[in-house]
């Protein structure tokens, strides 16, 4: 199989893998897993199609590698931000930080965000283990964050940390992934920094109004 690999690709395997991931995620995001072939990915990446098998095993291996790359990065960010809190001020700061981080991460890589959202919503996901090690653990970090705030008397006791987590994540994902439509019809794309700041502030205020034990914001 090495004989099919060009000299340039042998010398720079990491660059080749990055090229395949960048091309793969773009095609998977626009066409879905079943709508993409190995040859199509290879042709658009301008590499021999055997390199996909060489580096990732098969198309599913490349697909899983794309999802793992995105999921691990988001999980690391969430675990750094969503630590247990002991005061309302700390809760406010970390809540705004995670909202900003989620929005920025989707804007940085909308293709992987669409892939991950589609995989999460699929009745028959192809990468359940990847989801369990990334998305599920990220949700757990949110749940623990909200639970710690409840124990500290910051959040209302009648709220479910899990449902609150899901509501926030799905709202943020939907708002960011529908950004082109909102920009086209309302001229409110969050690619504009002022609109993005307004979205963060609005979501932050709405969530605080709904979850804080005190009505004072």
Secondary structure, 3 states (H helix, E strand, C coil): CHHHCCHHHHHCHHHHHHHHHHHHHHHHHHHCCCCCCHHHHHHHHCCCCHHHHHHHCCHHHHHHHHHHHHHHHHHHHHHHHCCCCCCHHHHHHHHHHHHHHHHHHHHHCHHHHHHHHHHHHCCCCCCHHHHHHCHHHHHHHHHHHHHHHHHCCCECCCCCHHHHHHHHHHHHHHHHHCHHHHHHHHCCCCCCHHHHHHHHHHHHHHHHHHHECCCCC
